[in-house]
Amino acid sequence: MKKKWIVWKKDSNPKTNQKGMIKEALSDINREISNINREKKNLNAQIKRADTDLNNSRESEKTLQQKIAKLLEMEAVLKEKKKVISQKEDKLVDRLSKIEKVKSELNEL
């Protein structure tokens, strides 16, 4: 068997080369971790905004439901008033009709 001789360039030392690659890999990993942390922070901020928007929407919905309930109560009161007024109108129309009839009879005499 022949021995293979590895010829290194004068500037390249295997240990230095390996350390450089490790440093570069660590640097890449740190950069990626920073990017991931930045994305995580952005996502958490979006979630917080969405939660706030959801809570605001729920409060708005609750307020609107309360307003609707009040309007329904007012509508019921107004319908009752309308019914009473309509009954009074019917009585007045009846009375006017009777008065016209009496007037007509008196004119015939």
N, CA and C atoms as a LAMMPS dump frame, in Angstrom:
ITEM: TIMESTEP
0
ITEM: NUMBER OF ATOMS
327
ITEM: BOX BOUNDS ff ff ff
-5.0000000000000000e+02 5.0000000000000000e+02
-5.0000000000000000e+02 5.0000000000000000e+02
-5.0000000000000000e+02 5.0000000000000000e+02
ITEM: ATOMS id mol type element x y z
1 1 1 N 0.815 -1.164 0
2 1 2 C 0 0 0
3 1 3 C 0.866 1.237 0
4 2 1 N 0.384 2.156 -0.768
5 2 2 C 1.116 3.403 -0.83
6 2 3 C 0.515 4.377 0.161
7 3 1 N 1.318 5.161 0.756
8 3 2 C 0.839 6.206 1.642
9 3 3 C 0.503 7.423 0.801
10 4 1 N -0.613 8.003 1.163
11 4 2 C -0.99 9.233 0.467
12 4 3 C -0.515 10.401 1.305
13 5 1 N 0.081 11.272 0.648
14 5 2 C 0.528 12.474 1.326
15 5 3 C -0.412 13.608 0.975
16 6 1 N -0.912 14.243 1.999
17 6 2 C -1.795 15.391 1.77
18 6 3 C -0.932 16.627 1.795
19 7 1 N -1.102 17.38 0.754
20 7 2 C -0.319 18.589 0.654
21 7 3 C -1.226 19.754 1.021
22 8 1 N -0.841 20.473 2.05
23 8 2 C -1.608 21.637 2.503
24 8 3 C -0.947 22.882 1.965
25 9 1 N -1.782 23.793 1.665
26 9 2 C -1.24 25.076 1.264
27 9 3 C -0.568 25.689 2.472
28 10 1 N 0.333 26.525 2.208
29 10 2 C 1.106 27.116 3.278
30 10 3 C 0.211 27.895 4.249
31 11 1 N -0.88 28.59 3.715
32 11 2 C -1.759 29.415 4.539
33 11 3 C -2.81 28.579 5.26
34 12 1 N -3.135 27.442 4.727
35 12 2 C -4.247 26.702 5.313
36 12 3 C -3.765 25.689 6.317
37 13 1 N -4.223 25.891 7.522
38 13 2 C -3.943 24.974 8.618
39 13 3 C -5.257 24.252 8.896
40 14 1 N -5.297 22.921 8.97
41 14 2 C -6.561 22.207 9.152
42 14 3 C -7.307 22.641 10.402
43 15 1 N -6.621 22.888 11.485
44 15 2 C -7.302 23.305 12.717
45 15 3 C -7.877 24.708 12.571
46 16 1 N -7.138 25.59 11.982
47 16 2 C -7.61 26.957 11.77
48 16 3 C -8.802 26.947 10.826
49 17 1 N -8.686 26.143 9.785
50 17 2 C -9.762 26.01 8.813
51 17 3 C -11.034 25.492 9.495
52 18 1 N -10.884 24.489 10.337
53 18 2 C -12.015 23.886 11.034
54 18 3 C -12.626 24.888 12.009
55 19 1 N -11.801 25.618 12.716
56 19 2 C -12.295 26.632 13.652
57 19 3 C -13.073 27.721 12.915
58 20 1 N -12.548 28.105 11.772
59 20 2 C -13.213 29.13 10.96
60 20 3 C -14.59 28.654 10.501
61 21 1 N -14.656 27.401 10.077
62 21 2 C -15.949 26.856 9.62
63 21 3 C -16.919 26.762 10.793
64 22 1 N -16.422 26.389 11.955
65 22 2 C -17.285 26.297 13.142
66 22 3 C -17.798 27.681 13.523
67 23 1 N -16.885 28.669 13.498
68 23 2 C -17.297 30.037 13.811
69 23 3 C -18.35 30.52 12.823
70 24 1 N -18.137 30.225 11.576
71 24 2 C -19.089 30.632 10.537
72 24 3 C -20.443 29.938 10.753
73 25 1 N -20.399 28.654 11.082
74 25 2 C -21.64 27.905 11.331
75 25 3 C -22.365 28.474 12.545
76 26 1 N -21.616 28.762 13.592
77 26 2 C -22.223 29.344 14.792
78 26 3 C -22.818 30.719 14.494
79 27 1 N -22.108 31.48 13.695
80 27 2 C -22.603 32.796 13.306
81 27 3 C -23.916 32.659 12.527
82 28 1 N -23.967 31.711 11.597
83 28 2 C -25.193 31.459 10.831
84 28 3 C -26.336 31.036 11.757
85 29 1 N -26.032 30.174 12.703
86 29 2 C -27.041 29.7 13.643
87 29 3 C -27.554 30.855 14.504
88 30 1 N -26.651 31.695 14.976
89 30 2 C -27.054 32.853 15.786
90 30 3 C -27.918 33.824 14.979
91 31 1 N -27.547 34.008 13.729
92 31 2 C -28.327 34.888 12.852
93 31 3 C -29.735 34.316 12.657
94 32 1 N -29.821 32.996 12.469
95 32 2 C -31.106 32.339 12.272
96 32 3 C -31.95 32.42 13.553
97 33 1 N -31.302 32.229 14.693
98 33 2 C -32.008 32.356 15.977
99 33 3 C -32.56 33.769 16.14
100 34 1 N -31.767 34.76 15.771
101 34 2 C -32.228 36.153 15.847
102 34 3 C -33.442 36.371 14.951
103 35 1 N -33.369 35.823 13.726
104 35 2 C -34.504 35.951 12.8
105 35 3 C -35.753 35.278 13.37
106 36 1 N -35.584 34.103 13.933
107 36 2 C -36.713 33.37 14.509
108 36 3 C -37.296 34.143 15.691
109 37 1 N -36.439 34.684 16.532
110 37 2 C -36.916 35.475 17.676
111 37 3 C -37.672 36.714 17.218
112 38 1 N -37.186 37.349 16.148
113 38 2 C -37.858 38.523 15.597
114 38 3 C -39.249 38.14 15.063
115 39 1 N -39.313 37.021 14.344
116 39 2 C -40.593 36.536 13.822
117 39 3 C -41.544 36.184 14.968
118 40 1 N -40.996 35.557 16.008
119 40 2 C -41.807 35.191 17.171
120 40 3 C -42.387 36.445 17.821
121 41 1 N -41.558 37.468 17.962
122 41 2 C -41.998 38.727 18.572
123 41 3 C -43.11 39.357 17.73
124 42 1 N -42.93 39.351 16.406
125 42 2 C -43.952 39.9 15.517
126 42 3 C -45.256 39.12 15.621
127 43 1 N -45.165 37.794 15.646
128 43 2 C -46.366 36.964 15.754
129 43 3 C -47.074 37.189 17.084
130 44 1 N -46.303 37.305 18.159
131 44 2 C -46.908 37.575 19.464
132 44 3 C -47.616 38.93 19.47
133 45 1 N -47.029 39.919 18.816
134 45 2 C -47.655 41.238 18.717
135 45 3 C -48.951 41.143 17.913
136 46 1 N -48.939 40.371 16.828
137 46 2 C -50.148 40.192 16.024
138 46 3 C -51.234 39.492 16.835
139 47 1 N -50.841 38.501 17.602
140 47 2 C -51.808 37.782 18.442
141 47 3 C -52.409 38.733 19.476
142 48 1 N -51.569 39.558 20.065
143 48 2 C -52.04 40.514 21.071
144 48 3 C -53.028 41.5 20.443
145 49 1 N -52.703 41.996 19.231
146 49 2 C -53.612 42.915 18.541
147 49 3 C -54.935 42.22 18.208
148 50 1 N -54.85 40.964 17.774
149 50 2 C -56.057 40.204 17.441
150 50 3 C -56.914 39.998 18.688
151 51 1 N -56.276 39.702 19.818
152 51 2 C -57.015 39.543 21.079
153 51 3 C -57.712 40.851 21.459
154 52 1 N -56.996 41.947 21.322
155 52 2 C -57.572 43.257 21.642
156 52 3 C -58.748 43.551 20.722
157 53 1 N -58.568 43.297 19.425
158 53 2 C -59.653 43.521 18.47
159 53 3 C -60.855 42.649 18.796
160 54 1 N -60.602 41.407 19.166
161 54 2 C -61.683 40.486 19.509
162 54 3 C -62.429 40.97 20.745
163 55 1 N -61.683 41.394 21.744
164 55 2 C -62.324 41.92 22.964
165 55 3 C -63.138 43.166 22.663
166 56 1 N -62.599 44.054 21.821
167 56 2 C -63.337 45.257 21.428
168 56 3 C -64.609 44.889 20.678
169 57 1 N -64.502 43.907 19.808
170 57 2 C -65.678 43.469 19.048
171 57 3 C -66.733 42.88 19.974
172 58 1 N -66.29 42.107 20.948
173 58 2 C -67.236 41.525 21.909
174 58 3 C -67.934 42.612 22.713
175 59 1 N -67.179 43.617 23.13
176 59 2 C -67.773 44.733 23.877
177 59 3 C -68.777 45.488 23.015
178 60 1 N -68.396 45.713 21.758
179 60 2 C -69.312 46.394 20.831
180 60 3 C -70.582 45.579 20.645
181 61 1 N -70.412 44.28 20.476
182 61 2 C -71.574 43.4 20.304
183 61 3 C -72.484 43.47 21.529
184 62 1 N -71.887 43.432 22.712
185 62 2 C -72.658 43.491 23.954
186 62 3 C -73.431 44.804 24.041
187 63 1 N -72.753 45.906 23.725
188 63 2 C -73.394 47.229 23.755
189 63 3 C -74.542 47.289 22.753
190 64 1 N -74.299 46.775 21.547
191 64 2 C -75.346 46.798 20.524
192 64 3 C -76.531 45.928 20.921
193 65 1 N -76.268 44.781 21.552
194 65 2 C -77.356 43.923 22.011
195 65 3 C -78.19 44.626 23.074
196 66 1 N -77.532 45.368 23.958
197 66 2 C -78.256 46.132 24.976
198 66 3 C -79.119 47.209 24.328
199 67 1 N -78.582 47.886 23.321
200 67 2 C -79.348 48.917 22.617
201 67 3 C -80.557 48.304 21.905
202 68 1 N -80.344 47.142 21.298
203 68 2 C -81.445 46.45 20.615
204 68 3 C -82.537 46.091 21.62
205 69 1 N -82.131 45.596 22.79
206 69 2 C -83.108 45.234 23.822
207 69 3 C -83.922 46.458 24.246
208 70 1 N -83.254 47.597 24.427
209 70 2 C -83.964 48.832 24.798
210 70 3 C -84.925 49.257 23.693
211 71 1 N -84.471 49.148 22.443
212 71 2 C -85.334 49.523 21.318
213 71 3 C -86.554 48.608 21.235
214 72 1 N -86.363 47.33 21.501
215 72 2 C -87.493 46.397 21.493
216 72 3 C -88.497 46.742 22.589
217 73 1 N -87.995 47.145 23.759
218 73 2 C -88.881 47.577 24.842
219 73 3 C -89.665 48.816 24.43
220 74 1 N -88.947 49.771 23.826
221 74 2 C -89.606 51.001 23.368
222 74 3 C -90.649 50.683 22.302
223 75 1 N -90.316 49.764 21.41
224 75 2 C -91.247 49.37 20.352
225 75 3 C -92.517 48.775 20.963
226 76 1 N -92.364 47.935 21.988
227 76 2 C -93.53 47.333 22.643
228 76 3 C -94.41 48.407 23.273
229 77 1 N -93.775 49.379 23.924
230 77 2 C -94.534 50.48 24.543
231 77 3 C -95.276 51.268 23.474
232 78 1 N -94.592 51.582 22.37
233 78 2 C -95.218 52.355 21.296
234 78 3 C -96.364 51.583 20.634
235 79 1 N -96.202 50.27 20.473
236 79 2 C -97.282 49.462 19.905
237 79 3 C -98.51 49.491 20.808
238 80 1 N -98.28 49.436 22.11
239 80 2 C -99.402 49.498 23.064
240 80 3 C -100.093 50.855 22.977
241 81 1 N -99.304 51.932 22.899
242 81 2 C -99.889 53.278 22.762
243 81 3 C -100.685 53.378 21.464
244 82 1 N -100.124 52.818 20.394
245 82 2 C -100.806 52.85 19.101
246 82 3 C -102.144 52.115 19.196
247 83 1 N -102.159 50.995 19.898
248 83 2 C -103.384 50.213 20.063
249 83 3 C -104.441 51.018 20.814
250 84 1 N -104.021 51.666 21.913
251 84 2 C -104.937 52.488 22.72
252 84 3 C -105.485 53.643 21.884
253 85 1 N -104.616 54.304 21.149
254 85 2 C -105.039 55.439 20.314
255 85 3 C -105.987 54.963 19.217
256 86 1 N -105.684 53.814 18.639
257 86 2 C -106.546 53.258 17.598
258 86 3 C -107.935 52.941 18.161
259 87 1 N -107.989 52.403 19.368
260 87 2 C -109.281 52.118 20.004
261 87 3 C -110.06 53.405 20.256
262 88 1 N -109.346 54.444 20.722
263 88 2 C -109.994 55.743 20.95
264 88 3 C -110.522 56.308 19.636
265 89 1 N -109.72 56.157 18.577
266 89 2 C -110.15 56.642 17.258
267 89 3 C -111.426 55.924 16.823
268 90 1 N -111.469 54.613 17.004
269 90 2 C -112.658 53.84 16.636
270 90 3 C -113.884 54.326 17.404
271 91 1 N -113.719 54.613 18.703
272 91 2 C -114.832 55.117 19.511
273 91 3 C -115.293 56.484 19.009
274 92 1 N -114.323 57.336 18.667
275 92 2 C -114.669 58.667 18.147
276 92 3 C -115.401 58.561 16.813
277 93 1 N -114.934 57.669 15.952
278 93 2 C -115.589 57.489 14.655
279 93 3 C -117.025 56.997 14.88
280 94 1 N -117.184 56.099 15.833
281 94 2 C -118.517 55.598 16.176
282 94 3 C -119.419 56.743 16.657
283 95 1 N -118.913 57.552 17.564
284 95 2 C -119.681 58.675 18.106
285 95 3 C -120.035 59.678 17.01
286 96 1 N -119.062 59.958 16.133
287 96 2 C -119.328 60.889 15.029
288 96 3 C -120.409 60.328 14.106
289 97 1 N -120.336 59.052 13.884
290 97 2 C -121.341 58.408 13.042
291 97 3 C -122.73 58.539 13.668
292 98 1 N -122.844 58.318 14.974
293 98 2 C -124.123 58.442 15.673
294 98 3 C -124.628 59.877 15.633
295 99 1 N -123.682 60.828 15.818
296 99 2 C -124.066 62.251 15.778
297 99 3 C -124.577 62.617 14.392
298 100 1 N -123.907 62.144 13.352
299 100 2 C -124.344 62.417 11.968
300 100 3 C -125.736 61.839 11.731
301 101 1 N -125.96 60.657 12.28
302 101 2 C -127.254 60.005 12.113
303 101 3 C -128.353 60.823 12.8
304 102 1 N -128.052 61.273 14.035
305 102 2 C -129.018 62.081 14.774
306 102 3 C -129.26 63.384 14.041
307 103 1 N -128.218 64 13.543
308 103 2 C -128.316 65.276 12.809
309 103 3 C -129.177 65.087 11.558
310 104 1 N -128.935 63.998 10.886
311 104 2 C -129.687 63.699 9.682
312 104 3 C -131.176 63.521 10.004
313 105 1 N -131.468 62.835 11.088
314 105 2 C -132.854 62.62 11.496
315 105 3 C -133.54 63.939 11.882
316 106 1 N -132.75 64.793 12.557
317 106 2 C -133.31 66.085 12.953
318 106 3 C -133.587 66.959 11.73
319 107 1 N -132.769 66.847 10.731
320 107 2 C -132.966 67.638 9.525
321 107 3 C -134.21 67.173 8.763
322 108 1 N -134.545 65.921 8.902
323 108 2 C -135.704 65.371 8.213
324 108 3 C -137.002 65.872 8.86
325 109 1 N -136.945 66.257 10.109
326 109 2 C -138.137 66.717 10.799
327 109 3 C -138.433 68.097 10.456
